[in-house]
């Protein structure tokens, strides 16, 4: 789902890369809030068609690029659309340049990720698309099997490193390392959370290492501490300078 046509170039490039990796079609959506003038929807529809025409040649042979513009609640629209078309992955691109726009015109990605039956990835407007070679993977209170699967899949068998973030005393940490070593070609490193908030620790390490992706499960792993973060529903998805994928 695109929010700002003028700032979606990087996200579109990333979408093409992922679609070709997944061997899938692309559904390009733009949702306007109710109350927008009719001419705004007509303009957005025309822009979507222009993008569709430009991107189709970049898709793998035999795959399609669908586009749709709607004036409705984005949360409900995405859920219904994914169910109707059996979507495998949702990619979001949102541009909120001013504080008031973040407060009044927002999509709760954390809530959406919990309700979707497929993975969701949020792509920051400033992110430069590329391969996922350095992945931050939090380890909390359950074995991260789905995250390990996607870490292996998204790296396309390239040389890549998974940085496990967690408590040194976690009994799941060694098991996670073992499973990754036995079933993938990934390099594995450990980064201690040091009793800090796991989302905050993951965000700090992603910035320090210049990571390409943070892989989380919606919930504890994406909740940043602090009153203001709770007030503005500011989760790891919107705070991270690199893509965050919830599986």
C-alpha positions as CSV (number, residue, x, y, z in Angstrom):
1,X,0.0,0.0,0.0
2,X,1.4,3.4,-1.0
3,X,0.7,6.6,0.8
4,X,2.8,9.3,-1.0
5,X,3.4,8.9,-4.8
6,X,6.2,11.4,-4.8
7,X,8.2,9.4,-2.2
8,X,7.5,5.8,-3.2
9,X,10.3,5.1,-5.7
10,X,12.4,3.1,-3.3
11,X,9.5,1.1,-2.0
12,X,8.4,0.3,-5.6
13,X,11.9,-1.0,-6.4
14,X,11.8,-3.1,-3.2
15,X,8.4,-4.4,-4.1
16,X,9.6,-5.6,-7.5
17,X,12.5,-7.3,-5.9
18,X,10.4,-9.1,-3.4
19,X,7.7,-10.0,-6.0
20,X,10.4,-11.6,-8.3
21,X,11.8,-13.4,-5.3
22,X,8.4,-14.7,-4.3
23,X,7.5,-15.4,-7.9
24,X,4.3,-13.5,-7.4
25,X,2.0,-10.8,-8.7
26,X,1.8,-7.3,-7.2
27,X,-1.3,-5.5,-6.0
28,X,-0.7,-1.8,-5.8
29,X,-3.1,0.0,-3.5
30,X,-3.6,3.6,-2.6
31,X,-6.2,4.4,0.1
32,X,-7.6,7.9,0.6
33,X,-9.3,9.0,3.8
34,X,-13.1,9.5,3.5
35,X,-13.8,13.2,2.7
36,X,-11.2,13.7,0.0
37,X,-12.5,15.5,-3.1
38,X,-13.5,13.4,-6.1
39,X,-10.8,15.0,-8.3
40,X,-8.2,13.8,-5.8
41,X,-9.3,10.2,-6.3
42,X,-9.3,10.7,-10.0
43,X,-5.7,12.1,-9.9
44,X,-4.6,9.2,-7.6
45,X,-6.1,6.6,-9.9
46,X,-4.3,8.1,-12.9
47,X,-1.0,8.1,-11.0
48,X,-1.5,4.5,-10.1
49,X,-2.1,3.6,-13.8
50,X,1.0,5.4,-14.8
51,X,3.1,3.5,-12.2
52,X,1.5,0.2,-13.3
53,X,2.4,0.8,-16.9
54,X,6.0,1.7,-15.9
55,X,6.6,-1.3,-13.6
56,X,4.9,-4.1,-15.5
57,X,8.0,-4.7,-17.7
58,X,10.1,-5.2,-14.6
59,X,8.0,-8.1,-13.3
60,X,8.9,-11.7,-13.9
61,X,7.5,-13.4,-17.0
62,X,3.8,-14.3,-16.6
63,X,3.1,-12.1,-13.6
64,X,0.7,-9.3,-13.2
65,X,0.5,-5.9,-11.5
66,X,-2.9,-4.9,-10.3
67,X,-3.8,-1.4,-9.0
68,X,-6.7,0.1,-7.1
69,X,-7.5,3.4,-5.5
70,X,-10.2,3.5,-2.7
71,X,-11.7,6.1,-0.4
72,X,-12.2,4.2,2.9
73,X,-10.7,3.2,6.2
74,X,-7.2,1.7,5.3
75,X,-7.1,-0.8,8.1
76,X,-10.4,-2.5,7.2
77,X,-9.7,-2.2,3.5
78,X,-6.3,-3.9,3.7
79,X,-7.7,-6.8,5.8
80,X,-10.6,-7.4,3.5
81,X,-8.4,-7.1,0.4
82,X,-5.9,-9.6,1.7
83,X,-8.6,-12.1,2.6
84,X,-10.3,-11.7,-0.8
85,X,-7.2,-12.1,-2.9
86,X,-5.2,-14.4,-0.6
87,X,-2.3,-12.0,-0.3
88,X,1.1,-13.5,0.7
89,X,2.8,-10.4,1.9
90,X,1.7,-6.8,2.7
91,X,4.2,-4.0,2.1
92,X,3.4,-0.5,3.5
93,X,4.8,2.9,2.5
94,X,3.6,5.7,4.7
95,X,4.8,9.3,4.6
96,X,3.9,11.4,7.7
97,X,5.9,14.6,7.4
98,X,4.4,16.5,10.4
99,X,3.5,15.5,13.9
100,X,-0.2,16.3,13.5
101,X,-0.4,14.1,10.4
102,X,1.2,11.2,12.4
103,X,-1.5,11.7,15.1
104,X,-4.6,12.2,13.1
105,X,-3.9,10.3,9.8
106,X,-2.2,7.1,10.9
107,X,-2.4,3.4,10.4
108,X,-1.8,1.3,13.5
109,X,0.7,-1.1,11.9
110,X,1.1,-3.1,15.1
111,X,-2.7,-3.8,15.2
112,X,-2.8,-4.6,11.5
113,X,0.2,-7.0,11.8
114,X,-1.6,-8.9,14.5
115,X,-4.8,-9.3,12.5
116,X,-3.3,-10.2,9.1
117,X,-2.9,-13.8,8.2
118,X,0.3,-13.0,6.2
119,X,3.6,-11.2,7.0
120,X,3.7,-7.4,6.8
121,X,6.8,-5.3,6.1
122,X,7.0,-1.5,6.6
123,X,9.4,0.3,4.3
124,X,10.7,3.8,5.4
125,X,10.6,6.4,2.7
126,X,14.4,7.0,3.0
127,X,15.3,3.3,2.8
128,X,17.5,2.4,-0.2
129,X,16.4,-1.0,-1.6
130,X,18.9,-3.8,-1.7
131,X,19.5,-7.3,-0.5
132,X,18.8,-8.4,3.0
133,X,22.4,-9.2,4.1
134,X,22.3,-8.1,7.8
135,X,19.1,-9.1,9.7
136,X,18.2,-8.3,13.3
137,X,16.2,-11.1,14.9
138,X,15.0,-10.7,18.5
139,X,14.7,-13.9,20.6
140,X,12.2,-13.6,23.4
141,X,9.9,-16.2,25.0
142,X,9.3,-18.6,22.2
143,X,11.4,-20.3,19.5
144,X,11.4,-18.0,16.5
145,X,10.8,-20.7,13.8
146,X,8.8,-18.5,11.4
147,X,11.4,-15.7,11.7
148,X,14.2,-18.1,11.0
149,X,12.4,-19.4,8.0
150,X,12.0,-15.9,6.5
151,X,15.5,-14.9,7.4
152,X,16.8,-17.8,5.3
153,X,14.4,-17.3,2.5
154,X,14.9,-13.5,2.1
155,X,18.7,-13.8,1.9
156,X,18.4,-15.9,-1.3
157,X,21.3,-18.2,-0.3
158,X,23.7,-15.2,-0.3
159,X,26.3,-14.5,2.3
160,X,24.3,-12.9,5.1
161,X,24.4,-12.5,8.9
162,X,21.6,-12.9,11.4
163,X,22.1,-10.9,14.6
164,X,20.2,-12.6,17.4
165,X,19.1,-10.0,20.1
166,X,18.1,-11.4,23.5
167,X,19.1,-12.2,27.0
168,X,22.2,-14.2,27.5
169,X,20.4,-16.5,29.9
170,X,17.6,-17.4,27.5
171,X,17.4,-21.1,27.0
172,X,16.0,-20.5,23.5
173,X,19.0,-18.6,22.3
174,X,21.3,-21.7,22.0
175,X,18.5,-23.7,20.4
176,X,17.9,-20.9,17.9
177,X,21.6,-20.7,17.1
178,X,21.7,-24.5,16.6
179,X,18.7,-24.6,14.3
180,X,20.1,-21.8,12.1
181,X,23.5,-23.5,11.9
182,X,22.0,-26.8,11.0
183,X,19.5,-25.6,8.4
184,X,20.9,-22.5,6.8
185,X,24.1,-21.1,5.4
186,X,23.7,-17.9,7.4
187,X,26.4,-16.5,9.7
188,X,25.2,-16.0,13.2
189,X,26.1,-13.4,15.8
190,X,24.7,-12.6,19.3
191,X,23.8,-9.1,20.6
192,X,22.8,-8.8,24.3
193,X,19.6,-7.0,25.2
194,X,21.1,-6.4,28.7
195,X,17.7,-6.3,30.4
196,X,16.6,-3.4,28.1
197,X,13.4,-3.2,26.2
198,X,13.8,-5.8,23.3
199,X,12.4,-3.4,20.7
200,X,14.6,-0.6,21.8
201,X,17.7,-2.8,21.8
202,X,16.9,-4.1,18.3
203,X,16.4,-0.5,17.0
204,X,19.7,0.6,18.5
205,X,21.7,-2.3,17.0
206,X,20.0,-1.8,13.6
207,X,21.2,1.8,13.5
208,X,24.7,0.9,14.8
209,X,25.2,-1.9,12.3
210,X,23.4,-0.4,9.3
211,X,21.1,-3.5,9.2
212,X,18.9,-4.2,6.2
213,X,15.9,-5.6,8.1
214,X,14.4,-6.2,11.6
215,X,12.3,-9.4,11.8
216,X,9.8,-9.4,14.7
217,X,6.6,-10.9,15.9
218,X,3.9,-8.3,16.6
219,X,3.6,-7.7,20.3
220,X,6.4,-7.4,22.8
221,X,9.2,-7.4,20.2
222,X,7.8,-4.2,18.5
223,X,6.7,-2.1,21.5
224,X,9.0,0.8,22.4
225,X,9.0,2.0,26.0
226,X,7.9,5.4,27.2
227,X,4.7,7.3,27.7
228,X,4.9,9.3,24.4
229,X,5.5,6.1,22.4
230,X,2.3,4.7,23.9
231,X,0.4,7.9,23.4
232,X,1.3,8.3,19.7
233,X,1.2,4.5,19.1
234,X,4.8,4.7,18.0
235,X,6.0,1.1,17.5
236,X,9.2,-0.2,16.1
237,X,7.6,-0.2,12.6
238,X,7.5,3.6,12.4
239,X,10.6,4.4,14.5
240,X,13.1,2.2,12.5
241,X,15.2,3.7,9.7
242,X,15.3,0.2,8.1
243,X,12.4,-2.1,7.1
244,X,10.6,-4.0,9.9
245,X,8.9,-7.2,9.0
246,X,6.3,-8.8,11.2
247,X,5.8,-12.6,10.6
